[in-house]
Amino acid sequence: MTPERPFAEPWQAELFALTLALSEAGQFTWGHWTEAFGATLKRHGATRELDGNADYYAAWLETLEGLLDGSGLAPKPLADEMRDRWEAAYLSTPHGKPVRIAD
């Protein structure tokens, strides 16, 4: 991660943008987000020092998933099912072909 490239991985930028868009759409307030994220970081850092990159975005994702589950917007069982379907789709897609989730 450098000043020219604030995110180490593209998914981190996408996660940040998704969180911001959901907040701006009224799914949760930014204050609620920062409180929940702070609690997740505190819990993750209770047993070891965090690295500020992979640890940070793992906590970010966990927090967002928790907020979406709690609000009913993306309940954990549904999110888990979609993740599993996406994984099966990309693992079975030949390189260079579009990934499609089966109905």
C-alpha positions as CSV (number, residue, x, y, z in Angstrom):
1,M,0.0,0.0,0.0
2,T,1.4,3.4,-1.0
3,P,0.1,7.0,-1.0
4,E,-0.6,6.6,-4.7
5,R,-2.4,3.4,-4.1
6,P,-4.4,3.6,-0.9
7,F,-5.7,0.0,-1.2
8,A,-3.4,-3.0,-1.4
9,E,-6.0,-5.1,-3.3
10,P,-8.9,-4.2,-5.6
11,W,-11.4,-6.0,-3.3
12,Q,-10.5,-3.6,-0.5
13,A,-11.5,-0.6,-2.6
14,E,-14.7,-2.3,-3.6
15,L,-15.5,-3.1,0.0
16,F,-14.9,0.5,1.0
17,A,-17.1,1.8,-1.8
18,L,-19.9,-0.7,-1.0
19,T,-19.9,0.3,2.6
20,L,-20.0,4.0,1.8
21,A,-22.8,3.5,-0.7
22,L,-24.9,1.5,1.7
23,S,-24.4,4.2,4.4
24,E,-25.3,6.9,1.9
25,A,-28.4,4.9,0.9
26,G,-29.6,4.9,4.5
27,Q,-28.9,1.3,5.4
28,F,-27.0,2.4,8.4
29,T,-25.5,5.7,9.6
30,W,-21.8,6.4,9.4
31,G,-21.8,6.7,13.2
32,H,-23.3,3.3,13.6
33,W,-20.7,1.9,11.1
34,T,-17.7,3.4,13.0
35,E,-19.0,2.2,16.3
36,A,-19.5,-1.3,15.0
37,F,-16.1,-1.3,13.2
38,G,-14.3,0.0,16.2
39,A,-15.7,-2.8,18.3
40,T,-14.6,-5.4,15.7
41,L,-11.1,-3.9,15.6
42,K,-10.9,-4.0,19.4
43,R,-12.0,-7.6,19.5
44,H,-9.6,-8.6,16.8
45,G,-6.7,-6.8,18.5
46,A,-7.4,-8.2,21.9
47,T,-5.2,-11.3,21.3
48,R,-2.5,-10.0,18.9
49,E,-1.2,-6.9,17.2
50,L,-3.1,-6.1,14.0
51,D,-1.1,-5.5,10.8
52,G,-3.2,-2.6,9.5
53,N,-3.9,-4.1,6.1
54,A,-5.2,-7.6,5.8
55,D,-6.3,-7.6,9.4
56,Y,-8.0,-4.2,8.9
57,Y,-10.0,-5.3,5.9
58,A,-10.9,-8.7,7.4
59,A,-12.4,-6.7,10.3
60,W,-14.1,-4.3,7.9
61,L,-15.7,-7.2,6.0
62,E,-16.8,-8.9,9.2
63,T,-18.4,-5.7,10.4
64,L,-20.2,-5.1,7.2
65,E,-21.5,-8.7,7.1
66,G,-22.7,-8.3,10.7
67,L,-24.6,-5.1,10.0
68,L,-26.2,-6.5,6.8
69,D,-27.2,-9.7,8.7
70,G,-28.6,-7.7,11.7
71,S,-30.6,-5.4,9.4
72,G,-32.0,-8.3,7.4
73,L,-30.7,-6.8,4.2
74,A,-28.4,-9.8,3.7
75,P,-29.1,-12.5,6.4
76,K,-26.0,-14.7,7.1
77,P,-27.6,-17.9,5.7
78,L,-28.4,-16.2,2.4
79,A,-25.0,-14.5,2.2
80,D,-23.3,-17.8,3.0
81,E,-25.3,-19.5,0.3
82,M,-24.5,-16.9,-2.3
83,R,-20.8,-17.0,-1.4
84,D,-20.8,-20.8,-1.9
85,R,-22.6,-20.5,-5.2
86,W,-20.2,-17.9,-6.4
87,E,-17.2,-20.0,-5.4
88,A,-18.6,-23.0,-7.2
89,A,-19.2,-20.9,-10.3
90,Y,-15.7,-19.4,-10.5
91,L,-14.0,-22.7,-9.7
92,S,-15.9,-24.4,-12.6
93,T,-15.4,-21.5,-15.1
94,P,-12.6,-21.9,-17.7
95,H,-10.0,-19.2,-17.6
96,G,-11.0,-16.1,-19.6
97,K,-14.7,-17.0,-19.7
98,P,-17.4,-15.0,-17.8
99,V,-18.4,-16.4,-14.4
100,R,-22.1,-17.2,-14.2
101,I,-23.9,-18.4,-11.1
102,A,-26.3,-21.2,-11.9
103,D,-30.0,-20.7,-11.1
